Amino acid sequence: MTPAYVVRRIGFYVLICAITLFFAIPMLWIASAPFDSSPGLGVRWPDWTLDNVRKTLSHPYALHSMVNSLIICVTTAAAVTAFAALASYALSRVRLPGRDALLYGLLLLSSVVTGTAAMVPIFVMMFQLGLIDSRFGVALVMTGGLLPAAIFILKDFVDAVPKSYEESARVFGASTGQILRDVVLPVARPGLATIMVWAFVNSWGNFLVPFLLIRSIELQPGAVLLQTFTDEGGSANLTVIPVFSLLFSIPVVVLYLLVNSRYGFRFHGGIKS
């Protein structure tokens, strides 16, 4: 064991500790500040109280914004998962000229043309469709933005399903729809679970799309309502923000734990033909 090796190992562990601390401090703050009688921007042992929780729950739009977030995100996750399943199965089984180029082109365009760059034409399109100030319109835009990557990821799971399963089902007279529903999708459930959680998390924390498309405060999701929590002087209201942030993180954590305990998370198929 040379001195250079020891120095490298020490440097490696110091770097790991620094990165862990960088991510741990916000988590410690969000766990302690909601129950501190005088919350601040630093991390400290709280002066325990539940007054912050009561003030947050008594806010006229706090819980309603969580319901709006759930409506938008559940709609988006369901639409992305359903459409991605259909498209990935078609791209996996149907031999189309330029299929791979189309798939990679959609993925590239969805990465290069970001939501920020496309917001003006998207806003105009939603205005012409009469979907401004509509939770369905927000879910529609988010679905379109997430679909290319979802199809790309889910196609790998569908490719891993042995075609012999489908051939056996066809021998017994199963239709294409029955094969997709009863053979392919059950085998690809880990992929569907991954896509569902991924789409839910991306739409749950999305600020820009609902901020531009929703005007009524009664329809705003939590990610947008959070930036309105200010006191009389215009400063951040640290009495409400920590509690709301903690409540806002719970659905994502619960969904992850439930799906991970049942299916696990993979970004590739796991069956060999």
Phi, psi and omega in degrees: 000108184277159176301325179296321179295317179298318180297319179296318180294319178297315178299322179296314182290326176296318178297316179298318179295321179294318179294318178298318179295323180300320181272337183282327183300312176299325179292322177294322180295315183290340178273336184254322185299324180299338184248019178259132181293336178227072184291145176228193181274350179264167179262127178208169176289124188287152168271097197301133176198156176250009180297324180296322179294317180296319180295322180291316181292336178275355176296135188295339185239358186297303182291326179295325178293328176295321177295318177299318178298317179297317180299312181295315186286321177295318177298315180296313182297319180294317181293316180298315181295317182293310182292324178294323178297315180294314183291319181293324177293318179296316181290334180280324188257334182264127180275098180256141176298130179073025183297312182294321178296321178297316182296312180290329177294317177298317179296319180293315180295322179291337179272321182283311179274090184286170178298326179295316182291331184262008187294324181295306177297326177296317179298317179297317180297316179294325177295318180291331178275355181073030183250016171288142182062043181223129177293328176296320178298319178297314179297324179296315180295316180296321179299315179297324180287331184267341187299314183304311180294323179296318178297318181299317181289315186288334180299327179294324177293318180292323177299330183281350178283120182301135179292341179296331176298316181291321179296322177295321179293323180293328178300326180269013172087017180286141177277174180297319178296320178293323178295315179297317185285319189258346183242303188286308185295320176300323179289327182268019181302321176301323177292319178297319178296319178298314181295319181298312180293319179299316179292320179297314182294319180296321179280331180296319181264006181287125181256319191295312185297307178293331178296323182275329188262343182249127182256325184280132180293335179292339182257357183290137175282174184297325181298329179274319182296332183302324182283357177265357182280087178231159177269189184298331181271001180088001179276162179298132180277095184283001173278323185264321187302314181299318181294315180296321178297320178295315178296324183292334181274343186296312182302320181293317180295316180296317179298317179299313182296319181294312183290321181293323180291334183265317186243331189078170181238125174222152176247025177205156178288160185232017182241135177254136178278000000 
